[in-house]
Amino acid sequence: MKPKIIIKEITWWFWLISFGFILSAIAGWTAGYYAVMAISFIQVIYFLIKEKSIMSFPVQIRLVYFAFTLFGFWIGGRMYMFILLLLGTFMVTFLGPVSYTHLTLPTKRIV
């Protein structure tokens, strides 16, 4: 899979900035956890305005991601959750939306 960097899209910048703050949080900068939470919340608001529905797939992705970032408040478990977030954010940032398209594929097949 080739790297896919789309610098002209604001959504790519959201993911890149989140990736940087996740790295800094894992490296020991405690404020990085809160920065990731803030950027994730901004993404939720941005996509709510853009999509005009909480039921749209892009908004739901950002809501779940934001919910996962709230583990940053739990000192005992935030490192584990943020390592998982780091892996997922890396996939979306550098491999593009193809990395999560399996979520939208139909699960029932007619044989």
N, C-alpha and C positions, 0 to 999 in steps of 0.2 A: 504494500500500500504506500503510495507516494504521499509525502507531506503536502498539506493543503493550507496555505496561509492566505487569508483574504483581508488584506489591510484596508480595503476600501469600505468594509462593513463595520458599523459600530458594534454589532454583536460579537464580532471576532475580538475587538478591543476589550469588551467586557470580560470575555473568557481569558484573554492574555493577562489583564490586570489581576483578575482573580487568581490565576496560576501563580503570578509573582508573589502575591500576598500569602497564598497558601505555602509556598516555598519558604517565605520569611517566617511564617508562624511555626512551621515544622523545625526550622533552624533555631528557634528560640525567642523570636521577637513576639511577645505576647500580644501586642497591639495588632499584629497581623491577623489574628483570629477575628477581631472586631471589624477590621477593614474588609475582610472577606464577607462577613455578615452584611455590612453596609452596602457593598457593591452588589451582592445578591439581592438585597431588598430593592435597590435601584433598578436592577434588571426586571424584577417582578412588576414594578410600577411601569417601567418603559413598555413592557410587552402587554400589560393590561390596557394601556392607552393605545398601543398600536393595533392589537387584535380585537379590542372592544368586547372581549368575552373571557370570563374566567375558565370556561370550558374548552378553550382552544388548546391544542397540544403544546405549542411553545410556552404558553403561560403556565400550564401544569408542570412542565419540565422545570421551569424556574422556581415555582412554588416548592416542589419537592427538594430541589437543590438548596433553596433558602432554608427549608426545614432541617436539612442535614447540617448546614453551617451553624445552626443553633447549638449543636454539640460543642461548639467552642466555649460555651458557658460552663460546661461540665469538665472540670480540670482532669478528672480521672480518665475520661474516655475520648477527649478531644484529639489526642495525637493519632489514635487509630482511625477515627472517622476522617480526619484531615488527610491522612495518607491515602485513604480510599478516594476522597475528593480530588486529591492531587492526580491520581491515575486517571480518573474520569475526565477531569478538566484538561489534562494533557491530550487525551484522545480527541476531545471536541476541538481544542485549540489548534492542534497541529495535524490532525488527520481529517478534520472536517466533519460535517454532519453525517457522513457515511458511517462513522463509527457508532452511531446510535440508531441507525435506520432499522435495525433488526427489531426495535420496539414497535414499529408501525406495521410490520409484516403481519398478514393474517395467520392466526394460530390454528384455525380449523381448515382442513383441506377435504374436498370432496374426492373420493377415490372412485 
